[in-house]
Amino acid sequence: MLKRNIPERVWFFDMEWVPDARAARRLFNLPDDITEGEAIDRLWKEYGATQDRPRPFLKYLFSRVVAISFLSRLVAYEDGEPRITYRMQSLPRMPAQVADADEAQIIGEFLCLVGERRPQLVGYNSYESDVQVLIQRGLVNELNAATFCKRPERNFDPGDYFKRWDNEEHLDLIKLFSGGAMTPRLNEVSRLCGFPGKLGMDGDQVVDLWLQQDLNKIVQYSQLDVLNTYLIWLRVVHFCGKLPEEDYVSEQMQFRDFLETEAQKPDNIHLEGFLEKWEL
């Protein structure tokens, strides 16, 4: 199922985006005084809105990135013994205000970090979705992401985030499951595995939070998706024999300890809710 052993540096990531009001203004020559909500409604209308489906899914090109969250799992060594450390990060950093959601800065900083540190990336529906948003919106924002875009000279060499098939440098967990109508959602896999899944909201509500200028809640929502992604990954690597039973049990306990510590920090009440729903 997976060829390589678990790398020492793994990043689990998730992104949130909203319809881009600026794109609507440019595409349809809208007046400068039109509100953001009105511009977004125009995008939906032009790209397939109906009475039954008033908010159609928009092309990634028209999607403004407002938050990226990622959890780093790093194996360090002390006296020759491996030790796992975790770190949860978000762009923009919390507490976050809408004014902090500079899309170019968010995308640019994330791609720069990935390019410099070259972690294994793990996401859920991230190859066809998140990375496409990063690329297309990176172009819109005139970014240079040379280190992230670097590819090996030979197809079979490691370090290729863009390899289409059998790619474990960028491991999209959804590709391990059936396609089409049989493809499970992140929330479905999480819940059936006994993980918290979504807590009180779903992705359709992100645009409403954005228009309400509640960026903190968007970042928190993104972080919870990252946590579920990590736990699914942990179940996957255990399932396919990359993590022995003893280490699997131990890592769950270590991760729970990490979350309990993080939950004590300001703006992390959402982690308390996650812990309450996650029964070991």
Residue frames as qw, qx, qy, qz and C-alpha x, y, z in Angstrom:
[[0.000, 0.886, 0.465, 0.000, 0.00, 0.00, 0.00],
 [0.030, -0.974, 0.218, 0.048, 2.84, 2.38, 0.91],
 [0.832, 0.384, -0.277, 0.289, 6.37, 1.74, -0.36],
 [0.327, 0.527, -0.440, 0.649, 8.53, 3.96, 1.80],
 [0.474, -0.399, -0.637, 0.460, 9.01, 3.97, 5.54],
 [0.146, -0.935, -0.320, 0.044, 7.80, 6.96, 7.53],
 [0.463, 0.578, -0.147, 0.655, 10.08, 9.95, 6.83],
 [0.425, -0.241, -0.491, 0.721, 11.61, 11.88, 9.71],
 [0.089, 0.283, 0.135, -0.945, 9.76, 15.07, 8.70],
 [0.036, 0.467, 0.815, 0.342, 6.07, 14.91, 7.78],
 [0.158, 0.141, 0.178, -0.961, 3.65, 17.82, 7.43],
 [0.105, 0.527, 0.842, 0.052, -0.11, 17.34, 7.48],
 [0.021, -0.176, 0.034, 0.984, -1.88, 20.28, 5.89],
 [0.172, 0.664, 0.726, 0.036, -5.25, 21.78, 5.04],
 [0.119, 0.008, 0.142, 0.983, -6.34, 25.00, 3.37],
 [0.188, 0.687, 0.641, -0.284, -9.44, 27.13, 3.38],
 [0.149, -0.002, 0.357, 0.922, -10.51, 29.44, 0.59],
 [0.296, 0.632, 0.520, -0.492, -13.48, 31.63, -0.33],
 [0.511, 0.679, 0.413, 0.328, -14.80, 33.01, -3.63],
 [0.448, -0.195, 0.038, 0.872, -12.57, 35.89, -4.69],
 [0.178, 0.852, 0.385, -0.307, -14.50, 39.16, -4.83],
 [0.086, -0.687, 0.369, 0.620, -11.59, 40.82, -6.60],
 [0.262, 0.004, 0.850, 0.457, -11.83, 38.21, -9.36],
 [0.232, 0.680, 0.695, -0.032, -15.52, 39.02, -9.80],
 [0.037, 0.865, 0.055, -0.497, -14.74, 42.72, -10.11],
 [0.138, -0.495, 0.617, 0.597, -12.11, 42.05, -12.77],
 [0.268, 0.172, 0.900, 0.298, -14.12, 39.47, -14.72],
 [0.105, 0.689, 0.706, 0.126, -17.37, 41.39, -14.85],
 [0.201, 0.367, 0.058, 0.906, -16.15, 45.01, -14.62],
 [0.379, -0.715, -0.586, 0.052, -18.09, 45.58, -11.43],
 [0.014, -0.868, 0.061, -0.493, -18.15, 49.05, -9.83],
 [0.350, 0.346, -0.638, 0.592, -15.67, 49.72, -7.05],
 [0.359, -0.302, 0.403, -0.786, -18.42, 50.37, -4.49],
 [0.823, -0.132, -0.423, -0.357, -20.00, 46.92, -4.79],
 [0.602, -0.585, 0.465, -0.281, -19.74, 44.96, -1.54],
 [0.024, -0.391, 0.917, 0.079, -17.70, 41.79, -1.19],
 [0.478, 0.195, 0.804, -0.296, -20.84, 39.75, -0.61],
 [0.603, 0.654, 0.142, -0.435, -22.47, 41.14, -3.76],
 [0.296, 0.658, -0.631, -0.284, -19.36, 40.39, -5.81],
 [0.208, -0.185, 0.958, -0.071, -19.27, 36.81, -4.52],
 [0.581, 0.415, 0.579, -0.394, -22.97, 36.39, -5.34],
 [0.521, 0.704, -0.222, -0.428, -22.19, 37.53, -8.88],
 [0.070, 0.464, -0.871, -0.143, -19.52, 34.85, -9.21],
 [0.384, 0.109, 0.887, -0.231, -21.94, 32.18, -8.09],
 [0.577, 0.593, 0.295, -0.477, -24.61, 33.47, -10.45],
 [0.418, 0.696, -0.445, -0.377, -22.29, 33.53, -13.46],
 [0.218, 0.390, -0.893, -0.049, -20.96, 30.04, -12.77],
 [0.416, -0.103, -0.876, -0.221, -24.08, 27.98, -12.37],
 [0.169, 0.055, 0.660, -0.730, -26.13, 29.09, -9.36],
 [0.366, -0.348, -0.694, -0.513, -29.67, 27.73, -9.31],
 [0.562, -0.539, 0.042, -0.626, -32.53, 27.91, -6.84],
 [0.953, -0.269, -0.135, -0.045, -31.67, 24.43, -5.60],
 [0.807, -0.142, -0.030, 0.572, -27.92, 25.05, -5.65],
 [0.071, 0.992, 0.094, 0.047, -27.32, 28.75, -4.99],
 [0.254, -0.830, 0.479, 0.131, -23.63, 28.28, -4.16],
 [0.939, 0.329, -0.090, 0.044, -22.05, 26.17, -6.90],
 [0.747, -0.409, 0.230, 0.471, -18.46, 25.00, -6.58],
 [0.304, 0.925, -0.135, -0.184, -16.22, 27.54, -8.29],
 [0.796, 0.447, -0.241, 0.329, -13.05, 27.02, -10.26],
 [0.720, -0.420, -0.173, 0.525, -9.93, 27.06, -8.13],
 [0.404, 0.311, 0.121, 0.852, -8.72, 30.09, -10.06],
 [0.232, -0.645, -0.193, -0.701, -11.55, 32.13, -8.53],
 [0.757, -0.551, -0.351, 0.027, -10.81, 30.98, -4.96],
 [0.060, 0.786, -0.372, 0.491, -8.98, 33.25, -2.56],
 [0.701, -0.110, -0.618, 0.340, -6.86, 31.42, 0.02],
 [0.316, -0.793, 0.059, -0.518, -7.58, 32.77, 3.51],
 [0.587, -0.608, 0.487, -0.222, -5.89, 30.18, 5.76],
 [0.749, 0.291, -0.594, 0.032, -3.39, 27.32, 5.66],
 [0.643, -0.599, 0.391, -0.273, -2.87, 25.07, 8.68],
 [0.761, 0.339, -0.551, 0.050, -0.22, 22.41, 9.06],
 [0.776, -0.571, 0.251, -0.099, 0.96, 20.00, 11.71],
 [0.433, 0.625, -0.645, 0.071, 4.62, 19.01, 11.66],
 [0.936, -0.328, 0.126, -0.038, 5.70, 15.58, 12.89],
 [0.357, 0.754, -0.528, 0.158, 9.46, 15.49, 13.35],
 [0.945, -0.255, -0.136, 0.154, 11.58, 12.58, 14.53],
 [0.077, 0.839, -0.460, 0.280, 14.57, 13.88, 16.49],
 [0.854, -0.011, -0.474, 0.214, 17.22, 11.82, 18.23],
 [0.333, -0.791, 0.361, -0.365, 18.39, 12.09, 21.84],
 [0.424, -0.482, 0.763, -0.077, 21.26, 9.81, 22.87],
 [0.061, 0.179, -0.905, -0.381, 20.58, 7.78, 19.76],
 [0.171, 0.403, 0.877, -0.199, 16.92, 7.23, 20.62],
 [0.006, -0.392, -0.499, -0.773, 14.15, 8.59, 18.36],
 [0.013, 0.469, 0.588, -0.658, 11.71, 11.10, 19.82],
 [0.150, 0.584, 0.612, 0.512, 8.64, 12.45, 18.03],
 [0.061, -0.396, -0.282, 0.872, 7.87, 16.16, 18.34],
 [0.209, 0.672, 0.659, 0.267, 4.79, 17.96, 17.01],
 [0.092, -0.338, -0.102, 0.931, 4.08, 21.55, 16.14],
 [0.280, 0.706, 0.646, 0.073, 0.80, 23.05, 14.95],
 [0.179, -0.306, 0.138, 0.925, 1.13, 26.14, 12.76],
 [0.350, 0.727, 0.590, 0.014, -1.29, 28.32, 10.83],
 [0.201, -0.104, 0.236, 0.945, -1.05, 31.13, 8.32],
 [0.049, 0.705, -0.324, 0.629, -2.13, 33.68, 9.31],
 [0.358, -0.002, -0.791, 0.496, -1.16, 33.06, 12.90],
 [0.425, -0.711, -0.509, -0.233, -3.79, 33.23, 15.61],
 [0.336, 0.637, 0.581, -0.379, -5.34, 35.38, 16.87],
 [0.318, 0.131, 0.578, 0.741, -6.15, 36.28, 13.27],
 [0.281, 0.631, 0.266, -0.672, -8.02, 39.23, 11.84],
 [0.688, 0.620, 0.372, 0.058, -9.39, 39.53, 8.31],
 [0.182, 0.948, -0.245, -0.088, -6.81, 42.25, 7.71],
 [0.431, -0.563, 0.688, 0.151, -4.12, 39.60, 8.29],
 [0.783, 0.247, 0.571, 0.033, -5.37, 37.43, 5.42],
 [0.221, 0.741, -0.425, -0.470, -2.87, 38.62, 2.82],
 [0.957, 0.218, 0.148, -0.125, -3.21, 35.83, 0.27],
 [0.614, 0.664, -0.378, 0.197, 0.16, 36.36, -1.37],
 [0.122, -0.631, 0.650, -0.407, 1.90, 36.29, 2.01],
 [0.807, -0.180, 0.443, -0.347, -0.01, 33.18, 3.18],
 [0.936, 0.351, 0.036, -0.005, 0.74, 31.16, 0.04],
 [0.456, 0.742, -0.413, 0.268, 4.26, 32.50, -0.38],
 [0.300, -0.614, 0.631, -0.368, 5.32, 31.76, 3.18],
 [0.882, -0.081, 0.405, -0.226, 3.88, 28.24, 3.12],
 [0.873, 0.478, -0.041, 0.086, 5.50, 27.32, -0.20],
 [0.219, 0.773, -0.505, 0.314, 8.79, 28.83, 0.93],
 [0.546, -0.481, 0.602, -0.327, 8.76, 26.74, 4.12],
 [0.941, 0.140, 0.290, -0.107, 7.90, 23.57, 2.20],
 [0.695, 0.675, -0.201, 0.148, 10.56, 24.27, -0.40],
 [0.021, 0.748, -0.575, 0.331, 13.26, 24.88, 2.19],
 [0.484, -0.385, 0.702, -0.353, 12.51, 21.96, 4.52],
 [0.498, 0.231, -0.736, -0.395, 11.18, 19.43, 1.98],
 [0.474, -0.104, 0.749, -0.451, 8.86, 17.49, 4.30],
 [0.019, -0.272, -0.913, -0.303, 6.64, 14.70, 3.16],
 [0.373, -0.033, 0.049, -0.926, 3.28, 16.41, 2.60],
 [0.035, -0.286, -0.957, 0.018, 0.13, 14.58, 3.68],
 [0.345, 0.084, 0.079, -0.931, -3.35, 15.85, 2.88],
 [0.391, 0.346, 0.840, -0.147, -6.84, 14.65, 2.10],
 [0.474, 0.747, 0.445, 0.136, -7.96, 15.36, -1.46],
 [0.268, -0.808, 0.132, 0.507, -4.91, 17.60, -1.61],
 [0.459, -0.106, 0.599, 0.648, -3.40, 16.62, -4.97],
 [0.185, 0.523, 0.651, 0.518, -6.38, 17.53, -7.14],
 [0.194, -0.887, -0.403, -0.114, -7.60, 20.30, -4.85],
 [0.436, -0.838, -0.014, 0.327, -5.27, 22.09, -2.43],
 [0.543, -0.295, 0.396, 0.679, -2.11, 22.02, -4.54],
 [0.317, 0.533, 0.552, 0.558, -4.02, 23.18, -7.61],
 [0.160, -0.948, -0.272, -0.038, -5.32, 26.14, -5.60],
 [0.534, -0.662, 0.176, 0.495, -1.77, 26.92, -4.45],
 [0.509, 0.040, 0.510, 0.692, -0.42, 26.84, -7.99],
 [0.181, 0.671, 0.530, 0.485, -3.20, 28.81, -9.65],
 [0.255, -0.946, -0.202, -0.011, -3.47, 31.42, -6.92],
 [0.606, -0.473, 0.219, 0.601, 0.31, 31.64, -6.76],
 [0.408, 0.295, 0.482, 0.717, 0.22, 32.68, -10.42],
 [0.062, -0.858, -0.422, -0.285, -2.55, 35.20, -9.77],
 [0.437, -0.886, -0.019, 0.155, -0.44, 36.74, -6.99],
 [0.501, 0.784, -0.307, 0.202, 2.75, 36.76, -9.10],
 [0.671, -0.642, 0.370, -0.026, 4.71, 34.61, -6.64],
 [0.491, 0.548, -0.676, 0.019, 8.04, 32.89, -7.11],
 [0.826, -0.374, 0.336, -0.254, 8.05, 29.39, -5.57],
 [0.534, 0.588, -0.601, -0.089, 11.20, 27.99, -7.17],
 [0.065, -0.366, 0.884, -0.284, 12.25, 25.78, -4.24],
 [0.652, 0.128, 0.571, -0.481, 8.79, 24.25, -3.91],
 [0.765, 0.538, -0.033, -0.352, 8.56, 23.64, -7.67],
 [0.078, 0.620, -0.768, -0.144, 11.98, 21.99, -7.95],
 [0.960, 0.070, 0.086, -0.255, 11.74, 18.48, -9.39],
 [0.618, -0.406, 0.608, 0.288, 14.37, 15.70, -9.66],
 [0.210, 0.503, -0.592, -0.594, 15.98, 15.09, -13.02],
 [0.253, 0.033, -0.933, -0.255, 14.83, 11.47, -13.18],
 [0.605, -0.351, -0.315, -0.642, 11.23, 10.34, -12.70],
 [0.823, -0.296, -0.485, 0.024, 12.13, 7.67, -10.15],
 [0.376, 0.202, -0.475, 0.770, 14.26, 9.92, -7.93],
 [0.282, -0.636, -0.641, 0.324, 12.78, 11.09, -4.59],
 [0.191, -0.405, -0.139, 0.883, 11.71, 14.63, -3.84],
 [0.061, -0.180, -0.559, -0.807, 8.96, 15.14, -6.44],
 [0.268, 0.283, 0.565, -0.727, 5.80, 16.80, -5.09],
 [0.511, 0.421, -0.114, -0.741, 4.20, 16.77, -8.55],
 [0.071, 0.125, -0.957, -0.251, 4.49, 13.13, -9.56],
 [0.596, -0.113, -0.207, -0.767, 0.98, 12.13, -10.59],
 [0.897, -0.147, -0.340, -0.242, 0.94, 8.45, -9.68],
 [0.874, -0.207, -0.325, 0.296, 2.25, 6.54, -6.69],
 [0.219, 0.658, -0.234, 0.681, 3.45, 9.75, -5.07],
 [0.678, -0.542, -0.442, 0.228, 4.58, 9.48, -1.45],
 [0.341, 0.072, -0.157, 0.924, 6.44, 12.81, -1.35],
 [0.393, -0.060, 0.096, -0.912, 2.98, 14.32, -1.45],
 [0.072, -0.175, -0.981, 0.036, 0.75, 11.63, -0.01],
 [0.483, -0.121, -0.084, -0.863, -2.89, 12.38, -0.76],
 [0.308, -0.050, 0.887, -0.341, -4.74, 9.94, 1.49],
 [0.680, 0.371, 0.243, -0.584, -7.88, 10.04, -0.64],
 [0.536, 0.516, -0.578, -0.335, -5.96, 8.30, -3.44],
 [0.036, -0.232, 0.956, -0.175, -5.67, 5.22, -1.24],
 [0.455, 0.294, 0.697, -0.470, -9.44, 4.76, -1.37],
 [0.420, 0.451, 0.733, 0.289, -11.93, 3.99, -4.15],
 [0.059, -0.077, 0.207, 0.974, -12.76, 6.70, -6.64],
 [0.261, -0.350, -0.604, -0.667, -16.00, 8.17, -7.94],
 [0.576, -0.540, -0.174, -0.589, -19.16, 7.82, -5.88],
 [0.869, -0.304, -0.367, 0.136, -17.39, 5.37, -3.54],
 [0.433, 0.364, -0.359, 0.743, -14.82, 7.93, -2.38],
 [0.456, -0.677, -0.530, 0.230, -15.32, 8.70, 1.33],
 [0.012, 0.887, -0.048, 0.459, -15.19, 12.22, 2.72],
 [0.274, 0.398, -0.618, 0.619, -12.69, 13.19, 5.38],
 [0.479, -0.314, 0.364, -0.735, -15.47, 13.49, 7.94],
 [0.921, -0.023, -0.164, -0.352, -16.85, 10.06, 7.08],
 [0.739, 0.244, -0.553, 0.298, -13.49, 8.29, 7.43],
 [0.041, 0.411, -0.540, 0.734, -12.74, 10.19, 10.64],
 [0.645, -0.277, 0.220, -0.677, -16.05, 9.39, 12.32],
 [0.953, 0.015, -0.219, -0.208, -16.03, 5.71, 11.40],
 [0.642, 0.298, -0.553, 0.439, -12.47, 5.37, 12.69],
 [0.585, -0.612, -0.462, 0.265, -13.58, 6.82, 16.02],
 [0.373, -0.027, -0.070, 0.925, -12.02, 10.25, 15.52],
 [0.108, 0.522, 0.422, -0.733, -13.90, 13.52, 16.14],
 [0.332, 0.526, 0.621, 0.476, -14.36, 14.56, 12.50],
 [0.013, 0.514, 0.152, 0.844, -16.09, 17.90, 11.90],
 [0.245, -0.393, -0.674, 0.575, -17.21, 19.72, 15.02],
 [0.069, 0.685, 0.457, -0.563, -20.31, 21.85, 14.51],
 [0.355, 0.771, -0.102, -0.519, -19.62, 23.18, 11.00],
 [0.798, 0.181, 0.466, 0.338, -18.54, 22.17, 7.51],
 [0.440, -0.079, 0.330, 0.832, -16.76, 23.75, 4.59],
 [0.097, 0.661, 0.557, 0.493, -19.87, 25.41, 3.18],
 [0.331, -0.886, -0.309, 0.096, -19.89, 27.75, 6.17],
 [0.612, -0.222, 0.046, 0.758, -16.39, 29.11, 5.65],
 [0.189, 0.429, 0.315, 0.825, -17.55, 31.86, 3.29],
 [0.377, -0.798, -0.369, -0.291, -20.16, 32.98, 5.84],
 [0.669, -0.590, -0.123, 0.435, -17.51, 33.20, 8.55],
 [0.502, 0.076, 0.202, 0.838, -15.33, 35.18, 6.17],
 [0.028, -0.620, -0.353, -0.701, -18.08, 37.69, 5.43],
 [0.562, -0.783, -0.252, -0.091, -18.68, 37.93, 9.19],
 [0.212, 0.779, -0.451, 0.382, -14.93, 38.67, 9.55],
 [0.778, -0.500, 0.334, -0.182, -14.43, 35.68, 11.85],
 [0.583, 0.579, -0.569, 0.005, -11.07, 34.50, 10.52],
 [0.242, -0.451, 0.782, -0.357, -10.12, 32.92, 13.85],
 [0.776, 0.063, 0.501, -0.378, -12.92, 30.40, 13.54],
 [0.788, 0.557, -0.208, -0.161, -11.87, 29.60, 9.96],
 [0.247, 0.612, -0.724, 0.200, -8.32, 28.89, 11.12],
 [0.484, -0.250, 0.724, -0.422, -9.63, 26.72, 13.95],
 [0.868, 0.298, 0.199, -0.344, -11.81, 24.78, 11.51],
 [0.633, 0.630, -0.450, -0.012, -8.79, 24.22, 9.27],
 [0.062, -0.533, 0.784, -0.314, -6.71, 22.99, 12.19],
 [0.717, -0.062, 0.564, -0.405, -9.34, 20.41, 13.12],
 [0.862, 0.466, -0.082, -0.181, -9.24, 19.02, 9.58],
 [0.342, 0.653, -0.653, 0.173, -5.46, 18.73, 9.95],
 [0.393, -0.365, 0.743, -0.399, -5.83, 16.78, 13.20],
 [0.862, 0.190, 0.340, -0.324, -8.28, 14.35, 11.59],
 [0.700, 0.628, -0.338, -0.053, -5.94, 13.96, 8.62],
 [0.044, 0.592, -0.760, 0.262, -3.06, 13.09, 10.93],
 [0.601, -0.167, 0.676, -0.393, -5.10, 10.48, 12.81],
 [0.882, 0.395, 0.090, -0.238, -6.24, 8.86, 9.55],
 [0.483, 0.680, -0.545, 0.084, -2.61, 8.78, 8.37],
 [0.251, -0.475, 0.772, -0.339, -1.58, 7.17, 11.65],
 [0.806, 0.089, 0.478, -0.337, -4.23, 4.48, 11.14],
 [0.776, 0.593, -0.167, -0.137, -3.02, 3.98, 7.54],
 [0.292, 0.654, -0.679, 0.163, 0.67, 3.54, 8.39],
 [0.479, -0.275, 0.751, -0.362, -0.28, 1.11, 11.15],
 [0.852, 0.298, 0.250, -0.350, -2.59, -0.80, 8.78],
 [0.780, 0.583, -0.228, -0.005, 0.11, -1.28, 6.14],
 [0.929, -0.185, -0.108, 0.303, 2.82, -2.32, 8.58],
 [0.425, 0.616, -0.190, 0.636, 4.95, 0.83, 8.70],
 [0.221, -0.540, 0.428, -0.690, 4.24, 1.36, 12.41],
 [0.395, -0.072, -0.904, 0.146, 4.26, -1.62, 14.79],
 [0.465, -0.653, -0.560, -0.209, 1.43, -2.04, 17.29],
 [0.563, -0.519, -0.335, 0.550, 3.44, -0.87, 20.30],
 [0.274, -0.092, 0.119, 0.950, 4.65, 2.25, 18.50],
 [0.164, -0.474, -0.556, -0.663, 1.17, 2.94, 17.16],
 [0.502, -0.700, -0.507, 0.030, -0.36, 2.91, 20.64],
 [0.527, -0.417, -0.155, 0.724, 2.52, 4.94, 22.05],
 [0.194, 0.141, 0.278, 0.930, 2.25, 7.61, 19.35],
 [0.281, -0.656, -0.539, -0.447, -1.46, 8.10, 19.96],
 [0.560, -0.685, -0.356, 0.302, -0.72, 8.76, 23.62],
 [0.457, -0.215, 0.066, 0.861, 2.13, 11.16, 22.76],
 [0.043, 0.372, 0.431, 0.821, -0.11, 13.04, 20.36],
 [0.404, -0.736, -0.512, -0.185, -2.90, 13.30, 22.90],
 [0.555, -0.548, -0.207, 0.590, -0.42, 14.71, 25.43],
 [0.301, 0.044, 0.257, 0.917, 0.67, 17.26, 22.83],
 [0.160, -0.562, -0.515, -0.628, -2.94, 18.32, 22.18],
 [0.508, -0.713, -0.464, 0.136, -3.71, 18.61, 25.88],
 [0.468, -0.384, -0.042, 0.795, -0.78, 21.00, 26.26],
 [0.129, 0.195, 0.409, 0.882, -1.80, 22.99, 23.17],
 [0.257, -0.656, -0.637, -0.313, -5.39, 23.22, 24.39],
 [0.444, -0.647, -0.370, 0.498, -4.23, 25.29, 27.37],
 [0.304, -0.089, 0.180, 0.931, -3.07, 28.12, 25.10],
 [0.301, 0.522, 0.235, -0.763, -5.26, 31.12, 24.26],
 [0.525, 0.448, -0.310, -0.654, -7.53, 30.73, 21.20],
 [0.274, 0.229, -0.918, -0.172, -7.32, 26.92, 21.39],
 [0.571, -0.008, 0.545, -0.614, -10.68, 26.08, 22.91],
 [0.795, 0.329, -0.265, -0.436, -11.46, 24.16, 19.72],
 [0.422, 0.356, -0.825, 0.120, -8.77, 21.66, 20.72],
 [0.312, -0.106, 0.736, -0.592, -10.60, 21.01, 23.98],
 [0.760, 0.252, 0.132, -0.584, -13.68, 20.08, 21.95],
 [0.658, 0.433, -0.593, -0.165, -11.59, 17.77, 19.79],
 [0.122, 0.304, -0.875, 0.358, -10.14, 16.02, 22.82],
 [0.540, 0.010, 0.524, -0.658, -13.57, 15.55, 24.35],
 [0.825, 0.340, -0.034, -0.450, -14.74, 13.74, 21.20],
 [0.593, 0.477, -0.648, 0.013, -11.60, 11.62, 20.79],
 [0.793, -0.448, 0.317, -0.264, -11.84, 8.57, 23.00],
 [0.266, 0.538, -0.799, -0.032, -8.74, 6.36, 23.09]]
